Amino acid sequence: MSDEPMTSDALTPANHPAVSVVGPGDGETIVLGTTRLRVLEDGGNTKHRLGLAESILAPHTPGPAQHRHARHDEGFYVISGTVRFTVGEKEYDATAGTLVMVPPGAPHTFANTTDQRAVMLSIFTPDLYVQYFRDLQAMIADGQALTPEANIRVMSRYATEPVTEPVTDLAAGGKA
């Protein structure tokens, strides 16, 4: 970096990236059964480095089969309610204010096992997995059954696979 002061020419709007602002109620909505996602960033504004979605889980919403991602990190920040995360054989009840970060290769799933709705911010880096949710919604819209086999086929497009072998003690820590 230079010690030279920036000139006014270097600060023109053409040299600044666009800022993305997604207000309440804005963003793409994806409904998958009892889960509603609101895509806040699909990677289009971050050169695909980051995707974000608000995920609303109705009471007693089962999660996907335990799975692992090969090419992206996934994070979950619980905004309200309680979300049960299963990582390998360990379970964590994550309440509001809890962040769960899942690196590539770590088996995981989540569910809302309570009588209250749960809201979390889902983070994907890079943004690879946002399209997975769009693909599932398109399947439903086309009248296709969202069977476990169909879900696995869609997962495979995004470097994700279900956990089929027993998983032992891969998680560190205790209850979130």
C-alpha positions in Angstrom: 0.0 0.0 0.0 1.3 3.4 -0.9 1.7 6.3 1.5 0.6 8.6 -1.3 -2.7 10.4 -0.6 -5.7 9.3 -2.7 -6.8 11.8 -5.2 -10.4 12.8 -5.8 -10.3 10.9 -9.1 -9.6 7.7 -7.2 -12.7 8.2 -5.1 -15.3 8.5 -7.9 -18.4 6.3 -7.7 -17.1 4.3 -10.6 -14.2 3.0 -8.5 -16.4 1.9 -5.6 -18.2 -1.4 -5.5 -22.0 -1.3 -5.1 -23.3 -1.8 -1.6 -26.1 -4.3 -1.2 -28.9 -3.4 1.2 -31.7 -6.0 1.8 -34.4 -4.6 4.0 -37.0 -6.4 6.1 -39.3 -8.4 3.8 -36.9 -8.0 0.9 -34.8 -10.8 -0.6 -35.7 -14.0 -2.4 -38.0 -16.4 -0.5 -37.6 -20.1 -0.7 -40.2 -22.4 1.0 -39.2 -26.0 1.6 -41.9 -27.7 3.6 -42.0 -26.2 7.1 -38.8 -24.2 6.5 -38.7 -20.7 4.9 -35.5 -19.2 3.7 -35.0 -15.6 2.8 -31.9 -15.2 0.7 -30.1 -12.1 1.8 -27.0 -12.6 -0.3 -26.7 -15.1 -3.1 -23.1 -14.4 -3.9 -23.9 -12.0 -6.7 -22.6 -9.0 -4.7 -19.6 -10.8 -3.1 -18.0 -12.4 -6.2 -19.4 -15.7 -4.8 -17.3 -15.5 -1.6 -20.3 -15.5 0.7 -24.0 -16.4 0.7 -26.5 -15.6 3.5 -30.0 -16.7 4.2 -32.4 -16.2 7.1 -33.9 -19.6 7.9 -37.2 -19.9 9.8 -37.9 -23.3 11.1 -41.5 -24.0 12.2 -42.0 -25.9 15.5 -41.0 -29.6 15.2 -39.2 -29.2 11.8 -37.0 -32.1 11.1 -33.7 -31.3 9.4 -31.9 -32.9 6.5 -30.1 -36.2 6.8 -26.7 -35.7 8.4 -24.3 -34.7 5.6 -21.0 -33.1 4.9 -19.8 -30.5 2.5 -16.6 -30.8 0.6 -16.2 -27.3 -0.8 -17.8 -24.8 1.6 -18.0 -23.8 5.2 -21.5 -23.4 6.7 -22.3 -21.3 9.7 -25.5 -20.9 11.7 -26.3 -18.0 14.0 -29.4 -18.6 16.1 -31.5 -15.4 16.3 -34.4 -16.8 18.2 -35.7 -20.1 19.5 -33.6 -23.2 19.9 -32.1 -25.3 17.1 -30.7 -28.8 17.8 -27.5 -29.4 15.9 -26.2 -33.0 15.5 -22.5 -33.2 14.7 -21.4 -36.8 14.4 -22.9 -38.4 17.5 -23.1 -35.3 19.6 -26.1 -33.0 20.0 -26.1 -29.3 20.8 -29.1 -27.3 21.7 -28.2 -23.9 20.3 -30.2 -20.9 21.7 -30.4 -17.3 20.6 -27.0 -15.8 20.3 -25.2 -19.1 19.5 -23.0 -19.4 16.5 -22.3 -22.9 15.1 -19.5 -23.1 12.4 -19.2 -26.2 10.3 -16.0 -26.7 8.3 -15.8 -28.7 5.1 -15.9 -32.4 5.9 -17.7 -32.2 9.2 -20.9 -34.3 9.4 -23.9 -32.3 10.6 -27.6 -31.6 10.6 -30.1 -29.5 12.5 -33.7 -29.5 13.5 -36.2 -27.5 15.5 -37.4 -30.0 18.1 -39.3 -27.5 20.2 -42.9 -26.1 20.3 -41.6 -22.6 19.2 -40.4 -21.4 15.9 -36.6 -20.9 15.5 -34.9 -18.3 13.3 -31.2 -18.5 12.3 -28.9 -16.8 9.9 -27.3 -19.4 7.6 -23.9 -18.5 6.2 -22.2 -20.2 3.2 -18.7 -19.5 2.2 -18.3 -19.6 -0.7 -22.0 -19.2 -1.8 -22.2 -22.6 -3.4 -25.1 -23.9 -1.4 -27.7 -21.1 -2.1 -28.4 -22.8 -5.5 -29.1 -26.1 -3.7 -32.1 -24.6 -2.0 -33.3 -23.1 -5.3 -33.0 -26.5 -6.9 -35.1 -28.1 -4.2 -37.8 -25.4 -4.5 -37.8 -26.0 -8.3 -38.3 -29.7 -7.8 -41.3 -29.0 -5.6 -42.8 -26.5 -8.0 -42.4 -29.1 -10.8 -44.4 -31.6 -8.7 -41.5 -33.8 -8.0 -41.4 -35.6 -4.6 -38.7 -34.5 -2.3 -37.6 -38.0 -1.4 -34.3 -38.7 0.4 -32.9 -40.1 -2.9 -33.9 -37.0 -4.8 -32.4 -34.8 -2.1 -29.1 -36.8 -2.2 -28.9 -36.3 -6.0 -29.3 -32.5 -5.6 -26.8 -32.4 -2.8 -24.2 -34.2 -5.0 -24.3 -31.2 -7.5 -22.9 -29.0 -4.7 -20.1 -31.2 -3.4 -22.3 -32.5 -0.5 -22.9 -36.1 0.5 -25.0 -37.8 3.1 -23.2 -39.4 6.0 -23.6 -43.1 5.5 -21.0 -44.6 7.9 -21.1 -44.4 11.7 -19.6 -41.2 13.0 -17.8 -41.2 16.3 -17.0 -38.2 18.5 -16.0 -35.7 15.9 -17.4 -32.7 17.7 -15.5 -30.8 20.4 -17.2 -29.3 23.4 -20.6 -29.8 24.9 -24.0 -28.2 24.8 -24.0 -25.0 22.9 
